[in-house]
Amino acid sequence: MKLQHKILLGGLLLSATSFAQAENEGEVLGGTISGNLTFASDYVFRGESETMDGDVPVVQGTLGWGNDDGWYGGVFASNIKFADPNLEIVTAPYIGKAGEFGDSGITYDVMVFSYLYPGASYSNYTELWIKVGKQFGQANIQLEVTPTIDDWFGVDGWQGVNYSVHPSYAFNNGLKVSGSVGYQDLDGDNAEGWGHWNLGVSKAFYGLNFDLRYHGSTVDETHKVYGTQTEIFDDRVVIGINKSF
C-alpha cells in the first residue's frame, strides 16, 4: 500500500500553483506573519497527481513567519486522495533560511520540510530542500537538490533525491512564464526514479494570482513502482487561483 502514494511539495516549493509572499503586516517575534490560500483543479507533485488522477479539486493553505535575516518557518496543508483511504490530508511544517552569497547576486534557500499524514503516520517522511538561484534581468533560474532525510514515504530502506531546474521570465505586463524540469531519483529494493516537468503562465488580477500549468512525466507501464497506476502520472493541465494575505 505504501508504494501507491507519493506526496507533495512544491509548494511553497512546487505544486499545483506557486506560493507568493505576503506584504509586511505587523511584527511578531521579530518577523512578520504571512499566509495564502489556493484553490486548484488538481495537486501535482513532481509529475504525480495527488488526487487519484484529478478525482477531486484541492484546497491548500500556508501560514508562515519570516524575518529580515532570512529565517522563516510555517506549515502547509492540503487535501489529497489516494488508494489508501487513510491518506486524506497532508500537513507539512517547515523551517528554513534564505539569503544571498555576499554581493554575488546568487541566492540560496535551505529548508527542512516534513510530510505528515494524519491517520497514516506510517507514510511520514522529511526532505531537505536546497536551492540556489540567479536573476538575469527579467529572467530567473533556480537549481534544486532535495534529498530525503529518512525513509522515503515510510518505505523501509528507500532513499530519494530530487534534482530540478526552475526557469522563469516575468514580462512587463505582469505575465510570468515559469517551468521545471527534474528527475526524482529513488534508491532501494525494487525502487525506480522518474523524470518530471511542468510549464505554465501566471498573472495577478484584482489581488488574485491565476496559474495555468501543463505537467508531464516519464512514468509508463514498465515502471517498477507505478507501472500499474500510470494514470496518476498522465500528462495534465492544472488551473489554480491563489490569494496571499
N, C-alpha and C positions, 0 to 999 in steps of 0.2 A: 504494500500500500504506500509506503513512503516514497517509492520510486515514481509514483504517479504525480507528484507535485513538485513545484518549484516556484519560489516567490521572489517577489519584488526586487525592488527599488529602483529606481530612478528617481526616482523620487526626488525628494529634494533633488536627488540624484537623477534617475532617469526612468520614466514610466509613461503613463498614458499622456500626461502633459507635463510641462516644466513648471517647477515651483518658483514663484517670484518672491523677492524680498519686499517686505512692507516698509513704509516710511517710519521714521522715528516717531514714537507716540508718547514717550514718558520713560523715565529711567527707573529700572528695577534691578537692585543688586549691582549697580554699576553698568548696566546694559539696558537694552530695550527688548520688549516683547513684540513678536510679530506672529502672524498666522495666515493661513489661506484655506480655502475650500474649493474642491474640484468636483465637477460632475462630468463623467465621460462615458462613452458608449462601450468601452472595454478597458481593461487594465493589462497592458502588455509589458512584460519584463524580460528583456534580453530575448526577444522573439517569441515568447510564450504567452498565450492568453491565460490570465489568472482567474478567468470566469467561465471555464468549461466552453471554450470556443465562442466567447461573447454571449453566453446564455443570459446574463443579467448585466445591466449597467452598473457603474460603480460610483460611490460617493467616497471621497478621500479628503482627509484633513491633516494639517500640520500646525502644531503650536510650538514656537521656538523662542529662544533667547540668544542674544549676541551682544558683544561689547566692541569697543573701538580697537582693542588689541587683537581682534580676530578670533577670540574664543566664542564658541557657540554650543548650544545643546537644545534638545527638544524631543518631541515624539511625533511620529507619523502613524496614521491608522487608515485602513481601507477595508471594505467588504471584499470577499473573494468567494470563489466556488470551485471545488474540486470533487473528484470521485469519493474522497473521504468526507463524509458528512460532518466530521468534527472540524474541518477546515472551512470556517465561515468568515473569520476576521483575522487580519494581521495587524499587530501593533508593533511599532519599531522605535524604541528610544535610541537616541544618538547623541554623540558628543564629538566635537572636533575643533580644529584650529586652521584658520585660513590666513594668508598673507602674501607678501612678495619677497623674493630673494633680493635684498638690497634695493638698488635702483635699476635693476636689470629689466624690469617690466615683465618678468616671468613670475607668475603667481603659483601658489601651492595651496592645496586643501587636503588635509588628512582627517579622516573621520572613522570612528568605530560605530557600526550600525548593527543592531541586534534585531533579528526577525523573531517575534514571539507570537505564538498561535494559541490563544485561549481555548482550552478544551482539547488541544493537540500538542502538548508540550514536547512530545517525542520528535517533533519536526523542528524545534527551535534551533537556530544557529546564528553565528555572528560573522560579519565581514569587516575587513579593514580597507576602507576606500582611500586611495592615494591618487591625487590628480595634480598635474602641472599644466599651466596654460600660458598663452601669449596672445596679446592683442596686436593686430596688424591693421591699423586704420579702422574700418568698419567691420573687419573680419576678425574672428577669434578661433583659436584651435586649442583643444584640451586633450591631453593624453591621460589615460586611466589604467591603473593596475590595481585590481581588487581581489586579494586572496581571502579565503575563509580562515577564521581563527580556530574553529573547532570543526567537527564533522559536518559536512555539507548536508543540509536538510535533515540532520539527525541520522544519516545513514552511516553505520559503523565503518570507519576506515576510508571514507570518501573525502577528498580534499579538492577544492576548486580554486581557480584563479581566472578572473575575467580581465581581458585585455581589450581596450576600446580606444577609438579616436573619435572626438566630437567636434566637428567643424560647424561654424555658424557665420552668418552675414546679416547685418542689420542695415536696411535701406533707409534713406532719408524720410520716406513717407510713413515710417513706423512698422513696416512689414519686416519680419525676420524669417530667414530660411535657416534651418538647422537640421543636423542629421547625426548619425552614429554608425560606425562600422566596428564590429568587435568579434571576439571569439571567447566563449565560455569553456575554458579547459576544465576537465573533470577527471581525476585520477582515483583509482580504486578497482576492486574486483567488479568486472562487467560494467565499468563506467565508460562513458564516451562523451567528449565535448561536442560543441556545435558552433557554427557561425551565426551571427545575427546582425541586422541593420535596420535603420529607420530613416525616413526623410520626410520633413514636414514644413509647414508655414504657420506662423502665428502673428496675431495683431491684436492690439488693445482697442476696444470701443467702449466708451462710457464707463470706464473703470473695470471692465471685464476683459480678460485675455482669452481669445479664441485660438484653438490649436487644431489643425487638420494634419494627420500624420499617417504615412504608409509604413508598415512593419513587415519584415520577412526574416527567414532563417534557412539554414541548410538541412534541417531535420527531414528525413524521409523514412520509408518503411524499413530500411536496413539499420536504422539507429538502434544501438543496444539498449538504451534506456527508454526512448519514446517512440520506438518503431510501431507499437500497437496503438498509439494515440496521437498520430501526426496531425489530427485536425486542430489541436490546440496550438500547433506551430504553423498553421496555414498563413499565407500572406493575407494581410487585412488592412483596412483603413479605419482609423480611430479619430473621433472628434471629441474634443473636450472644452469645457468652459471653466475658467479659474478666476477666483476673486481673492485678492490679498487684503488684509486688514491689519 
